[in-house]
C-alpha cells in the first residue's frame, strides 16, 4: 500500500492568527494535526511544539524500526513519544508566564501497509471514506460528547450547545495525559481526513461527506472543505490533512510477473 498525503490550513474569517499545526513525514507515513489553545498566541506555541516534536521523535523511531515494527511496538512508541511531547509543552507552560495554561488537541496517525495506528487527544477528529461510506473513526474527548453518551442531550441539541469547545483532554495542560490509540485495517481506495474543529464545528458531517465523496483530487477536496467552513462562518482556524491509500503498482507488477501474467 502507498499513500498520497496533502494538507491545507486557513486562519478563517474571525481569528487574527492560526493556532493549528500540521505535519507529515512522507517517508514514514506519519501524519499529525494539532489545534492549540491559550492566550497570548500560546496555543500556536503548543500546537507547533507538539507537531514538531512528534514528527521528529516518532519519525526517527519509525525510520529506524522500519516496516519490521509490529502493531504493539508502534502503539507503545507513539504513547511514549506523545507522553514526552506532553512533558515538553507542560514544562514550557510552567516556566514562561505568557504560556501559562497553554495546550493543544492532537490527532496522529501512522500508516503501515494495510494498517493505521491512530492516536488522538481532545476534539480534533479523523474520518474515513471507504467507497461511499463516510464515518468518524475518533470519538471526541469533550464535555459535549460526555453529555451525548449519558443521554443528557440529543444530537440535535448538540448542534447548538454552548459546550461545543470544552475538551476534557488536552496535550500539555497537566503533567500526564491519556492518548487514546486505536488500530484500523486500511483498504485500497480509503481516504482519511484529519481535521480541527474549525471544520467539524462549521460544516455538518453530511456536508463534509458530500465534498469527500465528490470526484476530485485530494488538493481540490481539501480546498473545498476550507471554503465550506468559511462559507458557514469561518469562526475558527481550519486545518485538514487528507491521506489516500492506493495499491503499490510496483508490487502488483512483481506479483503479475511471478504468476506469469
TIRO-193924 format. One record per residue: residue number from 1; residue in three letters; x, y, z of N, C-alpha, C, CB in turn. Coordinates in steps of 0.1 Angstrom, whole numbers, plus 5000, padded with zeros to 4 digits. Each point is the difference from the previous one (the first is absolute). Glycine has a CB too. Layout:
BEGIN
  num  residu  n.px  n.py  n.pz  ca.px  ca.py  ca.pz  c.px  c.py  c.pz  cb.px  cb.py  cb.pz
  NUM     Ala     X     Y     Z      X      Y      Z     X     Y     Z      X      Y      Z
...
% end
This chain:
BEGIN
  num  residu  n.px  n.py  n.pz  ca.px  ca.py  ca.pz  c.px  c.py  c.pz  cb.px  cb.py  cb.pz
    1     Unk  5008  4988  5000   4992   5012   5000  5009  5012  5000   4981   4988   5012
    2     Unk  5015  5022  4980   5007   5013   5000  4990  5011  5003   5017   4992   4983
    3     Unk  4988  5019  5022   4991   5011   5005  5003  5013  4994   4997   4988   5021
    4     Unk  4992  5019  4974   5002   5014   4996  4994  5008  5011   4998   4994   4975
    5     Unk  5010  5016  5029   4996   5009   5011  5001  5014  4996   5009   4983   5016
    6     Unk  4981  5025  4988   5000   5014   4998  4994  5008  5012   4998   4996   4975
    7     Unk  5007  5016  5027   4995   5008   5011  4996  5014  4996   5014   4987   5015
    8     Unk  4976  5019  4991   4997   5014   4998  4995  5006  5013   4994   4996   4976
    9     Unk  5009  5017  5026   4996   5007   5013  4996  5014  4996   5014   4985   5015
   10     Unk  4977  5021  4993   4995   5013   4997  4997  5007  5014   4991   4993   4977
   11     Unk  5011  5019  5024   4998   5007   5013  4985  5001  5003   5021   5013   4996
   12     Unk  4971  4987  4993   4985   5002   5002  4997  5015  4999   4999   4980   5014
   13     Unk  4989  5024  4989   4995   5013   4998  5000  5009  5012   4986   4991   4982
   14     Unk  5016  5004  5030   4999   5008   5012  5013  5000  5009   4975   4995   4999
   15     Unk  5034  4995  4999   5012   4999   5008  5011  5009  4994   4993   4977   5008
   16     Unk  5015  5028  5001   5012   5008   4995  5012  4992  4997   4991   5019   5013
   17     Unk  5010  4969  4993   5011   4992   4997  4996  4985  5000   5015   5016   5012
   18     Unk  4994  4976  4983   4996   4985   4998  5007  4992  5011   4997   5004   4975
   19     Unk  4995  4990  5033   5005   4992   5011  5000  4985  4997   4992   5017   5016
   20     Unk  5005  4979  4972   5001   4987   4995  5014  4997  4995   4975   5000   4994
   21     Unk  5029  4987  5007   5012   4996   4994  4999  4986  4993   5012   5013   5018
   22     Unk  4994  4986  4971   4999   4988   4992  5015  4995  4997   4977   5007   4990
   23     Unk  5025  4980  5009   5013   4995   4996  4998  4986  4995   5012   5014   5017
   24     Unk  4996  4982  4973   5000   4986   4996  5014  4996  4995   4975   5001   4995
   25     Unk  5028  4987  5006   5013   4994   4995  4996  4990  4989   5013   5004   5023
   26     Unk  4990  4999  4965   4996   4992   4989  5007  4986  5000   4995   5020   4986
   27     Unk  5018  4981  5019   5008   4987   5000  4994  4990  5010   5020   5014   4994
   28     Unk  4976  4990  5018   4995   4991   5010  4985  5000  5001   5021   5004   5013
   29     Unk  4972  5004  4979   4986   5001   4999  4994  5003  5014   5000   4984   4981
   30     Unk  5006  5026  5025   4996   5005   5013  4992  5013  4998   5020   4989   5012
   31     Unk  4968  5012  4993   4992   5012   4998  4996  5006  5014   4991   4991   4978
   32     Unk  5009  5023  5023   4998   5006   5013  4991  5013  4997   5022   4991   5010
   33     Unk  4968  5011  4999   4992   5012   5000  4998  5004  5014   4989   4994   4978
   34     Unk  5013  5019  5025   4998   5005   5014  4993  5013  5000   5021   4988   5007
   35     Unk  4971  5015  5002   4992   5012   5001  5002  5006  5014   4982   4991   4984
   36     Unk  5026  5020  5017   5004   5006   5012  4990  5008  5007   5023   4999   4991
   37     Unk  4979  5003  5022   4992   5009   5008  5008  5007  5010   4981   4984   4997
   38     Unk  5015  5028  5007   5007   5008   5010  5002  5014  4995   5012   4980   5008
   39     Unk  4989  5030  5001   5002   5014   4997  5013  5004  4995   4983   5004   5017
   40     Unk  5019  5008  4979   5013   5006   4995  5006  4991  4989   5003   5010   5023
   41     Unk  4989  4985  4969   5005   4991   4989  5006  4987  5005   5004   5020   4986
   42     Unk  4994  4977  5027   5006   4988   5006  4995  4987  4993   5003   5012   5022
   43     Unk  4985  4988  4974   4994   4989   4993  5008  4996  4987   4978   5006   5009
   44     Unk  5027  5004  4984   5008   4999   4989  5013  4993  5004   4990   5020   4989
   45     Unk  5016  4984  5022   5012   4994   5005  4998  4986  5004   5007   5022   5009
   46     Unk  4982  4974  4998   4998   4987   5004  4998  4990  4988   4989   5009   5021
   47     Unk  5003  4995  4969   4997   4992   4989  5013  4998  4991   4976   5007   5000
   48     Unk  5031  5004  4999   5013   4999   4992  5010  4991  5007   4996   5023   4991
   49     Unk  5005  4978  5022   5009   4991   5008  4996  4986  4998   5004   5018   5017
   50     Unk  4983  4979  4984   4995   4986   4999  5003  4994  4986   4982   5005   5017
   51     Unk  5015  5003  4973   5002   4995   4986  5015  4997  4997   4979   5012   4993
   52     Unk  5029  4998  5011   5015   4999   4997  5006  4989  5009   5001   5024   4995
   53     Unk  4995  4975  5017   5006   4990   5009  4997  4986  4995   4999   5015   5020
   54     Unk  4988  4982  4978   4995   4987   4996  5006  4996  4986   4979   5003   5014
   55     Unk  5021  5007  4977   5006   4997   4987  5014  4996  5001   4984   5016   4989
   56     Unk  5024  4991  5019   5014   4997   5001  5002  4987  5007   5005   5024   5001
   57     Unk  4989  4974  5011   5003   4988   5008  4994  4987  4995   5001   5015   5020
   58     Unk  4986  4986  4976   4993   4988   4995  5005  4997  4986   4980   5005   5014
   59     Unk  5023  5005  4978   5006   4998   4987  5013  4993  5001   4988   5020   4991
   60     Unk  5020  4984  5018   5013   4994   5002  4999  4985  5004   5010   5022   5006
   61     Unk  4981  4976  5003   4998   4986   5004  4995  4991  4989   4995   5008   5023
   62     Unk  4995  4997  4969   4995   4993   4989  5010  4997  4989   4978   5010   5005
   63     Unk  5031  5000  4993   5011   4998   4990  5009  4989  5004   4998   5024   4994
   64     Unk  5005  4975  5019   5009   4990   5006  4993  4986  5001   5012   5018   5012
   65     Unk  4976  4982  4992   4992   4988   5002  4997  4994  4987   4991   5008   5022
   66     Unk  5006  5000  4968   4996   4995   4986  4987  4993  5000   5024   4998   4995
   67     Unk  4973  4995  4995   4988   4993   4999  4999  4987  5009   4998   5009   4976
   68     Unk  5013  4988  5030   5000   4988   5009  4993  5002  5013   5022   4994   4990
   69     Unk  4975  5019  5014   4993   5003   5012  4986  4995  5000   5014   5020   5003
   70     Unk  4982  4972  5007   4986   4995   5000  4991  5010  5007   5009   4977   5001
   71     Unk  4978  5020  4998   4990   5010   5005  5002  5004  5015   4984   4990   4983
   72     Unk  5020  5000  5025   5002   5003   5014  5011  5009  5002   4991   4978   5006
   73     Unk  5020  5020  4987   5012   5009   5001  4997  5014  4995   5015   4980   4997
   74     Unk  4977  5021  4993   4997   5014   4995  4991  5007  5010   5002   4992   4976
   75     Unk  4988  5001  5029   4992   5006   5010  5008  5005  5012   4981   4984   4993
   76     Unk  5028  5008  5012   5007   5003   5012  5010  5012  4997   4998   4977   5008
   77     Unk  5008  5023  4980   5009   5011   4996  4992  5013  5000   5015   4984   4987
   78     Unk  4973  5015  5007   4991   5012   4999  4996  5005  5014   4992   4992   4977
   79     Unk  5005  5000  5032   4996   5004   5013  5012  5007  5007   4983   4981   5001
   80     Unk  5029  5013  4998   5011   5006   5006  5004  5014  4994   5009   4976   5005
   81     Unk  4990  5024  4982   5003   5013   4993  4990  5011  5004   5010   4987   4981
   82     Unk  4977  5010  5020   4990   5010   5004  5002  5004  5014   4984   4990   4983
   83     Unk  5019  5000  5026   5003   5003   5014  5012  5010  5001   4991   4977   5007
   84     Unk  5019  5021  4986   5012   5009   5000  4996  5014  4995   5015   4980   4997
   85     Unk  4977  5020  4992   4995   5013   4995  4992  5007  5010   5000   4991   4977
   86     Unk  4992  5002  5031   4991   5006   5010  5009  5006  5011   4982   4983   4995
   87     Unk  5029  5010  5009   5009   5005   5010  5006  5013  4995   5004   4977   5009
   88     Unk  5000  5023  4979   5007   5012   4994  4991  5012  5000   5014   4984   4986
   89     Unk  4974  5014  5010   4990   5012   4999  4997  5004  5014   4991   4992   4978
   90     Unk  5006  4998  5031   4996   5004   5014  5012  5007  5007   4985   4980   5001
   91     Unk  5027  5016  4997   5011   5007   5006  5002  5014  4995   5011   4978   5003
   92     Unk  4987  5024  4983   5001   5013   4994  4989  5009  5006   5010   4990   4979
   93     Unk  4978  5005  5023   4989   5008   5005  5003  5004  5014   4984   4988   4985
   94     Unk  5023  5004  5023   5002   5003   5014  5013  5008  5002   4988   4980   5006
   95     Unk  5020  5022  4984   5012   5008   5001  4999  5014  4994   5013   4978   5001
   96     Unk  4976  5024  4992   4998   5013   4993  4986  5005  5002   5017   4993   4982
   97     Unk  4982  5018  5026   4986   5005   5003  4991  5002  4988   5011   5011   5020
   98     Unk  4995  4993  4969   4992   5003   4988  4993  4987  4995   5015   5019   4994
   99     Unk  4991  4969  5009   4995   4988   4995  4991  4992  5010   5020   4999   4986
  100     Unk  4978  5007  5026   4992   4993   5010  4987  4995  4995   5011   5015   5017
  101     Unk  4986  4972  4985   4987   4995   4996  4999  4995  4986   4991   5014   5017
  102     Unk  5020  4988  4975   4999   4996   4986  4999  4985  4999   5013   5020   4993
  103     Unk  4981  4976  4996   4999   4986   4997  4995  4998  4985   4995   4995   5024
  104     Unk  5003  4993  4972   4996   4997   4987  4993  4987  4998   5020   5013   4992
  105     Unk  4971  4986  4999   4994   4987   4996  5011  4993  4991   4975   5008   5002
  106     Unk  5022  4980  4995   5009   4992   4992  4993  4989  4992   5019   5006   5016
  107     Unk  4984  4992  4972   4997   4988   4992  5013  4996  4994   4975   5006   4996
  108     Unk  5029  4981  5006   5013   4995   4994  4998  4986  4994   5014   5015   5016
  109     Unk  4990  4983  4972   4998   4987   4994  5012  4995  4993   4977   5006   4996
  110     Unk  5025  4981  5006   5012   4993   4993  4994  4990  4990   5015   5003   5020
  111     Unk  4987  4999  4968   4995   4991   4989  5011  4990  4997   4984   5017   4991
  112     Unk  5013  4970  5010   5010   4990   4997  4993  4989  4991   5013   5004   5022
  113     Unk  4990  4996  4965   4994   4991   4991  4985  5000  5002   5021   4985   5000
  114     Unk  4973  5005  5005   4986   4999   5001  4995  5003  5014   5000   4984   4982
  115     Unk  5007  5024  5026   4996   5002   5014  5002  5015  5003   5006   4976   5007
  116     Unk  4984  5029  5001   5002   5014   5006  4999  4999  5015   4989   5010   4979
  117     Unk  5022  4995  5027   5000   5002   5015  4997  5014  5002   5017   4982   5004
  118     Unk  4972  5021  5003   4995   5013   5001  4998  5004  5015   4988   4998   4978
  119     Unk  5018  5013  5025   4999   5006   5014  4994  5013  5000   5020   4987   5007
  120     Unk  4972  5017  5003   4994   5013   5001  4998  5004  5014   4990   4997   4978
  121     Unk  5010  5017  5024   4997   5006   5013  4992  5012  4997   5021   4992   5010
  122     Unk  4967  5010  4996   4992   5012   4998  4989  4998  4989   5019   5013   5008
  123     Unk  4978  4998  4986   4988   4999   4990  5004  5002  4986   4986   5008   5018
  124     Unk  5027  4992  4978   5004   4999   4986  4997  4986  4996   5018   5018   5002
  125     Unk  4978  4980  4985   4994   4987   4996  5007  4994  4989   4979   5009   5007
  126     Unk  5018  4978  4991   5004   4993   4988  4987  4993  4994   5024   4996   5009
  127     Unk  4974  5005  4978   4989   4994   4993  5006  4990  4990   4984   5020   5004
  128     Unk  5008  4971  4991   5004   4991   4990  4989  4999  4989   5014   4986   5016
  129     Unk  4991  5015  4971   4991   4998   4989  5004  4987  4994   4996   5025   4996
  130     Unk  4995  4965  5004   5002   4987   4994  4989  4997  4990   5012   4991   5021
  131     Unk  4991  5009  4966   4990   5000   4990  4992  5013  5001   4999   4975   5000
  132     Unk  4988  5024  5003   4992   5012   5002  4996  5001  5015   4991   4998   4976
  133     Unk  5014  4993  5032   4997   5001   5015  5010  5009  5007   4990   4976   4999
  134     Unk  5004  5034  5007   5008   5010   5007  4997  4999  5015   5001   5015   4980
  135     Unk  5009  4984  5029   4998   4999   5014  5011  5006  5008   4986   4979   4996
  136     Unk  5010  5026  5016   5010   5005   5009  5006  4988  5008   4988   5022   5002
  137     Unk  5025  4977  4998   5006   4988   5007  5008  5004  5013   5002   4989   4977
  138     Unk  4997  5023  5027   5005   5004   5013  4987  5005  5008   5023   5007   4992
  139     Unk  4978  4993  5021   4989   5005   5008  5006  5011  5009   4989   4977   5000
  140     Unk  5004  5035  4999   5004   5012   5007  5002  4998  5015   4989   5013   4982
  141     Unk  5022  4992  5023   5002   5001   5014  4995  5014  5004   5020   4984   5001
  142     Unk  4967  5017  5001   4994   5013   5003  4988  4999  5009   5007   5008   4978
  143     Unk  4989  5003  5029   4989   5000   5009  4987  4997  4992   5011   5016   5015
  144     Unk  4988  4989  4973   4989   4998   4991  4998  4985  4997   5003   5023   4990
  145     Unk  5008  4970  5007   4999   4986   4997  4996  4992  5012   5018   5002   4983
  146     Unk  4987  5002  5029   4996   4993   5012  4985  5002  5003   5023   5004   5009
  147     Unk  4972  5008  4988   4985   5002   5001  4992  4992  4991   5005   5023   5007
  148     Unk  5000  4975  4980   4994   4992   4991  5000  4985  5004   5006   5016   4982
  149     Unk  5005  4980  5023   5001   4986   5004  4991  4997  5012   5024   5000   4992
  150     Unk  4974  5010  5017   4992   4998   5012  4985  5002  4996   5019   5008   5014
  151     Unk  4978  4996  4974   4986   5002   4996  4994  5013  5006   4998   4976   4999
  152     Unk  5011  5033  5005   4995   5013   5006  4995  5009  4989   5016   4997   5019
  153     Unk  4989  5002  4969   4996   5009   4989  4999  4991  4988   5011   5020   5010
  154     Unk  4981  4985  4980   4999   4993   4987  5010  5005  4990   4975   4996   5005
  155     Unk  5028  4996  4985   5009   5005   4989  4995  5013  4994   5006   4977   4995
  156     Unk  4981  5025  5004   4995   5013   4995  5003  5012  5010   4982   4987   4988
  157     Unk  5017  5010  5025   5003   5010   5010  5015  5003  5000   4981   4993   5014
  158     Unk  5027  4997  4983   5015   5001   5000  5004  5010  4989   5002   4977   5009
  159     Unk  4991  5025  4981   5004   5009   4989  5000  5014  5004   4990   4984   4984
  160     Unk  5002  5020  5026   4999   5014   5005  5005  5001  5014   4981   5004   4984
  161     Unk  5026  4986  5022   5004   5000   5014  5011  5011  5002   4994   4976   5002
  162     Unk  5006  5030  5010   5010   5010   5003  5013  4992  5005   4982   5017   5007
  163     Unk  5017  4970  4994   5012   4992   5005  5008  4994  4989   4987   4996   5021
  164     Unk  5011  5009  4967   5006   4993   4988  5016  5000  5001   4980   5007   4986
  165     Unk  5026  5003  5020   5014   5001   5000  5007  4996  5013   4997   5018   4983
  166     Unk  4996  4976  5026   5006   4997   5013  5005  4985  4999   4984   5016   5013
  167     Unk  5029  4983  4986   5007   4987   4999  5003  4995  5014   5009   5005   4977
  168     Unk  4991  4981  5024   5003   4994   5013  5014  4995  5001   4976   4994   5002
  169     Unk  5031  5006  4986   5014   4996   5000  5007  5010  4990   4995   4975   5005
  170     Unk  5017  5028  4999   5009   5008   4991  5014  4998  5003   4982   5018   4999
  171     Unk  5026  4983  4991   5015   4997   5002  5006  5013  5006   5000   4984   4980
  172     Unk  5008  5013  5031   5008   5011   5006  4994  5008  5011   5009   5002   4978
  173     Unk  4978  4995  5025   4993   5007   5011  5003  4994  5014   4982   5005   4983
  174     Unk  5020  4982  5017   5004   4994   5013  5013  4992  4998   4975   4999   5007
  175     Unk  5030  4996  5004   5013   4993   4998  4999  4986  4994   5008   5013   5020
  176     Unk  4980  4982  4980   4997   4987   4992  4988  5002  4992   5010   4987   5018
  177     Unk  4989  5005  4971   4989   5001   4991  4998  4986  4995   5004   5024   4994
  178     Unk  4983  4972  5003   4997   4987   4995  4997  5001  4985   4991   4993   5022
  179     Unk  5018  5001  4970   4998   4999   4986  4991  4988  4997   5022   5011   4995
  180     Unk  4967  4991  4998   4992   4989   4995  5005  4995  4987   4980   5009   5012
  181     Unk  5023  4978  4988   5006   4994   4988  4991  4989  4995   5023   5006   5007
  182     Unk  4975  4994  4980   4992   4989   4993  5007  4996  4987   4978   5009   5011
  183     Unk  5019  4979  4985   5006   4995   4988  4989  4997  4990   5020   4990   5012
  184     Unk  4982  5012  4975   4991   4998   4990  5006  4993  4988   4987   5021   5007
  185     Unk  5005  4971  4987   5005   4993   4987  4997  5010  4989   4995   4977   5008
  186     Unk  5015  5025  4983   4999   5009   4989  4998  4993  4987   5015   5016   5012
  187     Unk  4976  4988  4980   4997   4994   4987  5004  5010  4989   4982   4986   5009
  188     Unk  5022  5009  4980   5004   5008   4988  4988  5009  4996   5016   4983   4992
  189     Unk  4986  5030  5006   4989   5009   4997  4995  5008  5012   4994   4985   4982
  190     Unk  5009  5010  5030   4996   5008   5012  5006  5014  5000   4999   4979   5013
  191     Unk  4993  5031  4991   5005   5013   5002  4998  5004  5015   4995   5006   4976
  192     Unk  5015  4998  5031   4999   5004   5014  5001  5015  5001   5010   4978   5007
  193     Unk  4981  5028  5001   5000   5015   5002  5003  5003  5015   4984   5003   4981
  194     Unk  5027  5003  5022   5002   5006   5013  4996  5015  5000   5019   4983   5005
  195     Unk  4974  5022  5005   4996   5014   4999  4999  5006  5014   4988   4995   4979
  196     Unk  5014  5018  5022   4998   5007   5012  4985  5003  5001   5023   5010   5000
  197     Unk  4973  4995  5012   4985   5003   5002  4996  5012  4992   5001   4989   5022
  198     Unk  5008  5018  4972   4996   5011   4991  4993  4996  4988   5020   5012   5008
  199     Unk  4982  4975  4988   4992   4994   4990  4988  4993  5006   5020   4997   4986
  200     Unk  4981  4994  5023   4989   4992   5005  4990  5008  5007   5015   4981   5002
  201     Unk  4988  5030  5005   4990   5009   5006  4993  5008  4990   5014   5001   5020
  202     Unk  4992  5002  4969   4993   5009   4990  4992  4992  4990   5019   5016   5003
  203     Unk  4986  4972  4993   4993   4993   4989  4995  4987  5005   5015   5010   4983
  204     Unk  4972  4987  5016   4995   4987   5005  5006  4988  4993   4978   5012   5005
  205     Unk  5021  4977  5001   5007   4988   4994  4995  4996  4986   5003   4992   5023
  206     Unk  4984  5010  4975   4995   4997   4986  5006  5010  4990   4979   4990   5010
  207     Unk  5023  5022  4994   5007   5010   4991  5014  4996  4997   4985   5018   5008
  208     Unk  5022  4978  5002   5014   4995   4999  5000  4988  4991   5007   5009   5022
  209     Unk  4984  4982  4980   4999   4987   4992  4998  5003  4986   4991   4988   5020
  210     Unk  5000  5021  4976   4997   5003   4986  5013  5005  4993   4976   5005   5006
  211     Unk  5032  5003  5001   5012   5005   4994  5010  4989  4998   4996   5022   5010
  212     Unk  5005  4969  5000   5009   4989   5000  4997  4990  4989   5004   5003   5025
  213     Unk  4983  4995  4973   4995   4990   4990  5001  5005  4986   4985   4991   5018
  214     Unk  5017  5022  4980   5000   5005   4986  5013  4996  4993   4987   5020   5008
  215     Unk  5012  4979  4978   5011   4997   4992  5010  5012  4999   4986   4984   4987
  216     Unk  5025  5015  5020   5009   5012   5001  5013  4995  5005   4982   5016   5003
  217     Unk  5029  4991  4995   5013   4997   5006  5000  5003  5015   5011   5005   4978
  218     Unk  4999  4990  5029   5000   5003   5014  5002  5014  5003   5010   4978   5004
  219     Unk  4998  5029  4988   5002   5015   5002  4987  5007  4997   5024   4998   4993
  220     Unk  4968  4998  4997   4987   5007   4998  4991  4997  5011   5003   4997   4976
  221     Unk  4996  4991  5029   4991   4997   5012  5004  5008  5012   4997   4977   4991
  222     Unk  5016  5024  5012   5005   5008   5011  4996  5014  4999   5019   4985   5003
  223     Unk  4983  5021  4985   4996   5014   4998  4985  5002  5001   5019   5002   4985
  224     Unk  4973  4988  5010   4985   5001   5001  4996  5000  5015   4998   4989   4977
  225     Unk  5008  5003  5031   4996   4999   5014  5003  5013  5007   5005   4975   5000
  226     Unk  5006  5031  4997   5003   5013   5006  4990  5011  4996   5025   4993   5001
  227     Unk  4972  5007  4986   4991   5010   4995  4986  4998  5006   5012   5000   4978
  228     Unk  4984  4987  5024   4987   4997   5006  5000  5005  5015   4997   4980   4985
  229     Unk  5014  5018  5022   5000   5005   5014  4999  5015  5001   5014   4980   5006
  230     Unk  4993  5027  4985   4999   5015   4999  4987  5005  4996   5024   5000   4995
  231     Unk  4970  4992  4996   4986   5004   4995  4990  4999  5011   5006   4993   4977
  232     Unk  4997  4998  5033   4991   4998   5011  5003  5009  5012   4997   4976   4993
  233     Unk  5013  5033  5005   5003   5010   5011  5015  5001  5003   4978   4995   5009
  234     Unk  5029  4994  4989   5015   5001   5002  5004  5005  5014   5002   5003   4975
  235     Unk  4991  4993  5035   5002   5006   5013  5013  4995  5007   4976   5002   5002
  236     Unk  5031  4988  4992   5012   4995   5006  5010  4997  4989   4987   4990   5020
  237     Unk  5025  5007  4984   5010   4995   4990  4996  4987  4995   5018   5012   5012
  238     Unk  4985  4985  4975   4995   4988   4993  5012  4993  4995   4978   5011   4994
  239     Unk  5024  4977  5010   5011   4992   4995  4995  4986  4996   5016   5013   5014
  240     Unk  4989  4982  4975   4997   4986   4995  5012  4993  4995   4977   5008   4994
  241     Unk  5024  4979  5009   5010   4992   4994  4993  4988  4994   5017   5007   5017
  242     Unk  4986  4990  4970   4994   4989   4993  5010  4990  4996   4982   5015   4992
  243     Unk  5015  4972  5011   5009   4989   4996  4992  4990  4992   5015   5004   5020
  244     Unk  4989  4993  4968   4993   4990   4992  5009  4987  4998   4987   5019   4988
  245     Unk  5008  4970  5014   5007   4987   4999  4998  4995  4986   4997   4995   5024
  246     Unk  5014  5000  4970   5000   4995   4986  5008  4987  5000   4997   5023   4990
  247     Unk  5000  4968  5001   5008   4988   4998  5014  5004  4995   4979   4986   4996
  248     Unk  5031  5008  5008   5014   5002   4995  5001  4994  4986   5010   5001   5024
  249     Unk  4991  5007  4966   5001   4994   4986  5012  4992  4998   4987   5019   4992
  250     Unk  5024  4984  5015   5012   4992   4999  4998  4986  5005   5013   5021   5002
  251     Unk  4981  4977  5009   4997   4987   5006  4990  4993  4991   5005   5008   5023
  252     Unk  4985  4999  4972   4990   4993   4992  5007  4995  4987   4981   5014   5010
  253     Unk  5028  4994  4985   5007   4996   4988  5009  4988  5002   5000   5023   4992
  254     Unk  5006  4976  5020   5009   4989   5004  4992  4987  5001   5016   5016   5012
  255     Unk  4972  4986  4994   4991   4988   5002  4996  4994  4987   4992   5010   5022
  256     Unk  5005  4999  4969   4995   4996   4986  5011  4992  4993   4985   5020   4999
  257     Unk  5028  4985  5003   5011   4993   4993  5002  4987  5006   5011   5022   4995
  258     Unk  4988  4977  5019   5002   4987   5007  4989  4990  4995   5010   5012   5020
  259     Unk  4978  4993  4977   4989   4991   4996  5000  4998  4985   4987   5008   5020
  260     Unk  5022  4998  4973   5001   4998   4986  4989  5007  4992   5011   4979   5005
  261     Unk  4984  5033  5001   4989   5007   4993  5005  5013  4995   4983   4989   5015
% end
